[in-house]
Structures are given as structure tokens and as C-alpha cells.
């Protein structure tokens, strides 16, 4: 596993999540004040990045207009990706 700053636009979010707007707002305030403290988890499959967790942090960074987000990147096979999509 490695920690990288990845462009938000490069991360695919295949599962729709309904985020708690109050939690997103609180994260936006925190990230604006002290930066992103906890990376989100992403899978790297064939050079593509897929995010399944960290939905509130992802939205907070997106709404703040940040271009990148800090990620814990784990390489995975297409079979692992398929498992996450099931």
C-alpha cells in the first residue's frame, strides 16, 4: 500500500452514496483549517483508481475545490474490483 495525492477527477466512484450534509460541512471546515488528516482508501486496477470509502471526505474536498485528495492506494485485480461492485 502507498499514500498518494490523486486528482479527484481520476477517482471513479461506482457506488452511489447519500452523504450526511452536516458531516460534509464539518469536514470541509476541518480540511480548510488543518488539511486532510486521514487518507481515503482506493483500489488501483489496471491503472484506474476506484473509491468505495471516504465518501464524506471525497465530497468535502470536491466542494472545497481541491484538485487532489490524499489516498491509501492498494493494487487489486479485476476480480477484487468485481467483488466490491457486487
JOQUI-V788188 format. One line per field, one symbol per residue. burial: 1 if it has 16 or more other ideal C-beta (glycine too) atoms within 10 Angstrom, else 0. A space follows every 10 residues. Layout:
# JOQUI-V788188
burial: ???
This chain:
# JOQUI-V788188
burial: 0000010100 1010000000 0001001100 1000010011 0111100011 1101111111 1100010011 1010010000 100000
